[in-house]
Amino acid sequence: MKLTLIFFLVGITILSAQADSVIWKHYGRGGIVIADTSSGGLGYYRINRRSETVFRDLRFFAFGLKNDAFIYIRYKSSDKYKTHSKFYRYTTTSYRKNTRAGVDLQYHFNQGFGVFLKEYKNGLMNLKKYSSGLVNLEIGHAYDMTNYLNETRKTSYVKTAVFWDHDGSAFSTKLELEHFRQISEINVNNLSRNQYVFELIIPLKNSVSLNMIYELENYLENKRGNVSSITFSVGKKGNLKGSAIYKYFMDNSLRILK
């Protein structure tokens, strides 16, 4: 019921968007996914707001295979510290269902601190004037509820992560490395895991791009083992101007998602 309400609010606020002074960017993709020996279709939609000090991001991703499905909705917010702009605080909330990994509807929450390790605008190493990018590190506390609809047990973790966004003249890449080390009592399985994402974006014309994403979820100490997938899609991005209701939802999504 809560997820249905979330999707309804997202749809209504998007459809009712009207011009104002705040510009949000949105991204849509469609394509195919390959996982083990199965393949299927995928859909992706993202709404994003970024300024010098504020980051707000809501994304929805889903794919279907012959016998499995993956659904993921995530909201992340972060704010730079005014006196030390290299540092920021962040909060992430997500819901996820992954039948291939044996994950029922999972609620996940993490928050902590981040630091921008390196930002380059005039090239990296010998790639001067052709590239720009950003490398940042995060550390924080996380917990999730693996069977959100039927259980109240929470599993707690220490989270560490490294992110690298690189923009070149012919393509862009994104690399995400996240580690979750379980620190709460082990119930049935140790859910410590690594999550890896590599994304390649090749821009075409009129804000259209080709996208390739490889994802790997590696459970370190239980029978789930590795779960991976690779996707190929065509995407388009643009600006989205939101109404006051739309902005209110985005700025208060964390409270609604809890």
SULNOR-V23716 format. One record per residue. RES is the residue in three letters. D_FIRST is the distance of its C-alpha to the first C-alpha in Angstrom with 2 decimals. Layout:
((RES:D_FIRST) (RES:D_FIRST))
This chain:
((MET:0.00) (LYS:3.80) (LEU:5.48) (THR:5.08) (LEU:6.28) (ILE:8.72) (PHE:10.08) (PHE:10.52) (LEU:12.38) (VAL:14.37) (GLY:15.43) (ILE:16.44) (THR:18.36) (ILE:20.14) (LEU:21.17) (SER:22.37) (ALA:24.31) (GLN:27.85) (ALA:30.87) (ASP:31.50) (SER:33.31) (VAL:30.55) (ILE:30.36) (TRP:27.48) (LYS:28.00) (HIS:25.68) (TYR:26.12) (GLY:25.13) (ARG:26.23) (GLY:26.41) (GLY:28.42) (ILE:28.83) (VAL:28.04) (ILE:30.41) (ALA:29.55) (ASP:32.31) (THR:33.62) (SER:30.52) (SER:29.58) (GLY:26.85) (GLY:25.33) (LEU:23.38) (GLY:21.77) (TYR:21.67) (TYR:21.01) (ARG:21.93) (ILE:22.53) (ASN:25.17) (ARG:27.33) (ARG:30.44) (SER:33.40) (GLU:36.24) (THR:34.25) (VAL:30.52) (PHE:28.07) (ARG:24.47) (ASP:22.63) (LEU:19.21) (ARG:19.09) (PHE:17.10) (PHE:18.84) (ALA:18.38) (PHE:20.99) (GLY:21.54) (LEU:24.51) (LYS:25.94) (ASN:24.26) (ASP:22.01) (ALA:19.32) (PHE:18.50) (ILE:15.55) (TYR:15.92) (ILE:14.69) (ARG:16.96) (TYR:18.14) (LYS:21.68) (SER:23.95) (SER:27.60) (ASP:30.55) (LYS:34.22) (TYR:36.49) (LYS:38.93) (THR:41.97) (HIS:41.28) (SER:39.57) (LYS:39.67) (PHE:37.07) (TYR:33.42) (ARG:30.39) (TYR:26.98) (THR:23.36) (THR:20.90) (THR:17.19) (SER:15.52) (TYR:12.95) (ARG:14.83) (LYS:15.11) (ASN:18.77) (THR:19.94) (ARG:23.54) (ALA:23.54) (GLY:21.81) (VAL:18.83) (ASP:15.48) (LEU:12.41) (GLN:14.39) (TYR:13.92) (HIS:17.28) (PHE:19.12) (ASN:22.78) (GLN:25.25) (GLY:29.00) (PHE:32.00) (GLY:33.44) (VAL:36.87) (PHE:38.21) (LEU:40.89) (LYS:42.43) (GLU:42.08) (TYR:44.57) (LYS:45.25) (ASN:48.67) (GLY:48.16) (LEU:47.76) (MET:50.96) (ASN:53.05) (LEU:50.43) (LYS:51.54) (LYS:50.48) (TYR:48.28) (SER:45.20) (SER:43.00) (GLY:40.21) (LEU:38.50) (VAL:38.13) (ASN:35.97) (LEU:35.20) (GLU:32.30) (ILE:32.15) (GLY:29.57) (HIS:27.42) (ALA:24.18) (TYR:21.80) (ASP:18.92) (MET:16.81) (THR:17.30) (ASN:15.00) (TYR:12.17) (LEU:10.07) (ASN:13.42) (GLU:15.90) (THR:16.89) (ARG:19.99) (LYS:20.63) (THR:23.17) (SER:25.27) (TYR:27.40) (VAL:30.04) (LYS:29.25) (THR:32.05) (ALA:31.88) (VAL:34.27) (PHE:33.49) (TRP:36.13) (ASP:35.80) (HIS:38.96) (ASP:39.92) (GLY:43.05) (SER:44.96) (ALA:43.94) (PHE:40.62) (SER:38.06) (THR:36.57) (LYS:33.83) (LEU:33.98) (GLU:31.41) (LEU:32.29) (GLU:29.92) (HIS:30.74) (PHE:28.58) (ARG:30.84) (GLN:29.25) (ILE:30.76) (SER:28.85) (GLU:29.95) (ILE:29.57) (ASN:27.62) (VAL:28.09) (ASN:28.60) (ASN:29.63) (LEU:26.94) (SER:29.34) (ARG:29.16) (ASN:30.40) (GLN:28.52) (TYR:30.69) (VAL:30.09) (PHE:32.97) (GLU:32.64) (LEU:35.49) (ILE:35.36) (ILE:38.24) (PRO:38.35) (LEU:39.73) (LYS:40.26) (ASN:38.26) (SER:35.59) (VAL:34.86) (SER:34.93) (LEU:34.97) (ASN:32.76) (MET:33.06) (ILE:30.79) (TYR:31.45) (GLU:28.96) (LEU:29.81) (GLU:27.93) (ASN:30.58) (TYR:29.79) (LEU:33.04) (GLU:33.43) (ASN:31.44) (LYS:31.41) (ARG:28.70) (GLY:31.49) (ASN:31.05) (VAL:28.35) (SER:29.42) (SER:28.91) (ILE:30.75) (THR:29.56) (PHE:31.67) (SER:30.38) (VAL:31.53) (GLY:30.01) (LYS:30.59) (LYS:30.17) (GLY:30.86) (ASN:30.42) (LEU:27.57) (LYS:28.30) (GLY:25.44) (SER:25.34) (ALA:25.06) (ILE:21.39) (TYR:20.84) (LYS:22.90) (TYR:21.14) (PHE:17.74) (MET:19.52) (ASP:21.53) (ASN:18.69) (SER:16.04) (LEU:16.80) (ARG:16.00) (ILE:12.62) (LEU:11.76) (LYS:13.00))
